[in-house]
């Protein structure tokens, strides 16, 4: 029999704690504890020893980010799922939490909690379960390192060359749980002369993807933009698919464009499977590279396995670095991974393949 997951719920709202309690008690398989703020949470972590912590952002005495920083200290960082608002400010704070090592996040119900809590019930349960088996890993000093590298590139005059419209290849990235932090390990290390555009399907709400794209644009040598309308696919650019929709490649007037389209009926959006399938419809598979990174579920595995079968190149993130070894594990299981690498080696492999392809 599987042991119960020990869950610590941290929220200053008594009503929110009540509804979260009802969700997990009705589901079964959880042992619960509660805290009203960050200070109580730190005490509960020591005495209760939870498998997972759900952590509100805005709390008195000690806020969620400050609490998270302390929880991530030491050799055994906590598995934390942030509970945050879907505002732009909430998105920025949540992405900061991902950078610090939080496993994932769920949107906090707005308006009347009792009327909207059921909308996040399934998401909350699945993300807490995934977090219980996740491998949280903080990237210490990453933003400082990539910012220093960016300043060096700017001083040498090699930052952001004009993006060309002719593309000899495209990199297609699928990623979910743990993705923001993992992408911050990979994308900023691509050099300014990297010859292929990169299109990213990161499972994320629409209120987050624009904020995430702007954050990445501040640390990458390549230009980063959110795909919220049709735009020409150009070398020297990274495209982040808009959340709550799908990102696809299309051919218009003889040119390849990347576009945001209404989501289909699949479980995850933007859909990595749909991105890869549309790319294969308009470009030869040997010109495409699929990269499947951390995430629960199997989005992207079927399409990238087919891409590999047709002669494209594929990378699956290895278990040693994946926060949740679901999506890449499925690609490996299907025999569709040409190479299996930890996140910190993905950029080096992409650059090596690009040099051979020139």
N, C-alpha and C positions, 0 to 999 in steps of 0.2 A: 504493500500500500504506500502510495506517495505521501511523504510527510507534508503537513500543512505549511503553506508559505507564511512566514512571519512578516506582517505588514504594519509599518508605522505611518499613520496618517497625520500630517502636520498642516493645520489650517486654523486661522483665528476665528473663523465663522462657525458658531455652534450648529447652525442649520446645515452648512456644508458637511461638517463632520457627521452629523446625523444621517444625511442621505448617503454618504460614502459608506458608513457602517451598514446601512440597509442593503446596499448593493452587494457587498462582500459577504455578509452573513447569509443573504438569500442564495448566493452562489455556492457557498461552502468551500472548504479546502483552504481557509485562511484563518490565521490567528492574529487578532487585531490589537493595536495599542494606539493611543492618540496623544497629540501635543498641540498646544494653542499658539506656540511661537517657536522661534529658533532656539531659544535657551532651553525650553522644556524638551525640544527635540534632541538636543545634544545629551541631555541627561537620560532620556529614554533609550537612545542608541546604546549607551553604556550598559544600562540595566536590562533592556528588552532584547538587544542583539537582533534587530530585524534583518530579514533577507532583502527587503525593499522598503524605501521611504518615498511616500508621495509628499511633495513639498510645495506649499503655496509660496508665492513671491512676496506679496505685500503683507507683512505682519509686524506687530509692535515688538519692542524690546530687541529682537534680533531678526532681521529680514531674511528672506529665503536665500538670496545670493551669498550673504555673509555666513549663513548657516552652512550652505553648500561648500564654501571654501574650507570651512573647518572639517566637514565630513570627509572631504577628499584628501585631507592630510594623512600622512603615515603610509604604511605599506599595504593596507587593505582598504581601499576606497569604497565608500558605500555605493549601493546601486540605487540611484535616485531617479524618480520620474517627476518632473516639474509640472505643476498645475498653474497655468498662466492664462491671461486674457488674450483675446485675438486682436488687440489693438496694435498699432505700429510700435508704440512704446513697449507693450508686452512682448512683441516679437523680438525686439532688440535685446531685452533683458533675458529672454529665454535662450536666444542664440549665445549670449554670454555664458549662460548656465551650461549649454552644450560644450562650449569651449573649456569650461572648468571640469567637465567630466560627467555631467548628468547623462543618463542613458537615453532618455526620451522625454516627451512632454505630452500633456493632454490639454485641450482648451478648457478654460474654466467657464461654466455656464454663465451667461449674462442674463440680466433681468431676474425674474423670479426663479430661484434655484429649484424649487419643487416642480416647476413646469418644464424645465430644460435639462434636468439631471439625467433623464432617461436617454437623451440624445447622445450622451457620451458613455453610457453604461458599457456597451460592448467594447468600445475603444479602451476604456479604463481597465477593464478586466484583462484584455489581451496584452496591453502594454505592461501591466504589472507582472503578469505571468512571464512575458518575455524578459523583463528586467531581472526576474529572479534567477535566470540562468545566463545573464549577460556578463561580459568581461569589461567592467568600466576601466577606462584608461585615460588619464589626464595628460594632455600635451603641454608640459611645463615650458613656459617662455616662448611658445610658438609665435604668437603675434609680434613679440619684440624682435625675434629672429628674422621673420619675413619682412617686417618693416625696415629693418636695417639693410637687408638685401635689396629691397626696393629703392631705398635712398642711394645705395651704391650704384644701381643700374641707372638711376636718373642722373647722377653725377657724371657717369661715363657716357651719357647721351644715348643709351641703347634701350630706353623704355618705350613701350607702345609704338612700334613702327606702324605706318599706315596699313590698315587691314586690307588685304587683297580679296577679290571676289572669286578668283579661280581656286578651286580646291582639288587637291590630288587624293585626299583621304579625309575621313571624319572619325573622330573618337566618340563613342556613344556610352554614356555612363548611367548605370542604374544603381540607386542607393536608397536606403530607408533608415531604420533605427540606427542612431549613432552617426548618421551621415554628415551633418554639418562639421563636426570635429574631424572626421576622416577626410572629407574634402579639403579641409584646411591643412592637412598634412600633404596632400597631393598637388592640388592645383597651383598654389603659390610657387612650387618648385619647377614648374614648366617655364622654360626660358622665353624671352621676348621674341626670338626667332623661330619658335615652335611652328612647324608649317601647316598643321591641321587644326581646323576648328574643333571644339569640344562641346558636345551637347549633353546636358545633365538632366535626368529625370530623378529628382529627389522628392520622395513622398513628403508633402508639406502643405499646409493651408495657404491659400492665396495671399493672406495678410502677412505671411512670413517670407515668401519667396523674393519679393522685391527688396525687403530689408536685408535678406541674406545675400542677394546679388550685390547690393551696394557695399556690404561688409567685405565680400570677397574681392570686389573691384579695388578696394583700398590696400590689399596685400598681394595682389597678383601682378605679374609682369604683363600678362595678357589682359585685354579689356574684358570685363565681365558685365553681362546685361541680362535682365529678365526678359523672357520671351512673352510679350503680351499682345503681339500683333505680328503679321508676316514680316520677316526681315531677311535680306540676302544672307546666305551662309558664307562666311568669310574667314579665311585664315587669320590668325592673330586674335581670335575672339573665343570666349567661353560663354555659352548660352545656358541659363538656368530656366527650366520650364516653369511656367506659372502654375501655382498650386490650384487644386480643385478643378483642374483641366488636364488635357494631355498635350504633350509636345511632340510634334511630328515633322518629318521632312517632306517637302513637296517640290514639284517642278512647275515653275510658272514662267511663261515667256522665255523658255530655254534656260532659265537659271534655277539653281537649287535654293529654296528658301526654307527657313525654320519657322514654324508657326504654332500658335496655341489654338487648340480646337476643343469643343465641348467634350467632357469626359465620356468614355464609353461605359459599359456595364461591368467592367472588371472591378476588382476589390480595391486596387491601389492607384493613386493618381499623384503626379503624372505617371503614366504607365510606362515602365521600361520595355515591356514586351511590345507595346504599340509603337514606341519610338524606333526600336530596332526593325520591326517588320516594315514600317513605312520607309526606312532608309534602304532596306534591301529591295524595295519595289522600284527605286529610282537610281540606285548605284550598284555597280558590281560588288559582290561580297568581298573580294580581295582588297578593295579600297576602304573597308570598314574595320574598325577595331572596337570590340565590345569589352567593357569593364564592369564587372558586377561586384559591388561592395556590400558592406554590412547591411543587414536588414532581416526582419522576420518575414516568413512567407516564401513565395517562390517567384515573384514578379521578375521578369527578365530572363529567367533560366531557360524556358522553352525557346524563346526567340534567339538568344545568344548561342544555344546549342545548335540550332539550325544555321545560324551565321557561320559557326565553326565548320559545320558539315559542308557548307557551300564554298569554303576557302577563305573566310574571314579570320581575323585573329581575335583571340579572347583572353582575358585575364580574370581570374576569380581571386578575391581576397582570401587569404589564408585564415585558418581558425585562430592562429596566435595573435592576430591583431584585430579581428572582427569583434565588434561589440556584441552583435548577435549573428551567429554563424548559420543563418537560415538561407537567404538568397544565394550566396556564393556556394554553400554546401550543395544546394540543389543543382546548380550548374555543374559542379564536379561530379555529382551522382549520375547526371545524364551524359557524362563523357564529353561535355562541351567546353571544358577549360583547357586551353593550350598551355597556359602556365598558371601556377598558383603561387601568389606572392603576398607577403605582409604589406600593409598600406604604404610604409615608408619606402618600398622598392618599386612601387607601381610607376611613378614618374620616370625613374631611370629606365625602366623597360620600354615605356612609351617613346622616350627620346631615342633609344637604341633602334627600335623598329622604324622610327621616322627617318633616321640617318640612312638606313639600308634602303628605304623606299624612295630616296631622292634620285 
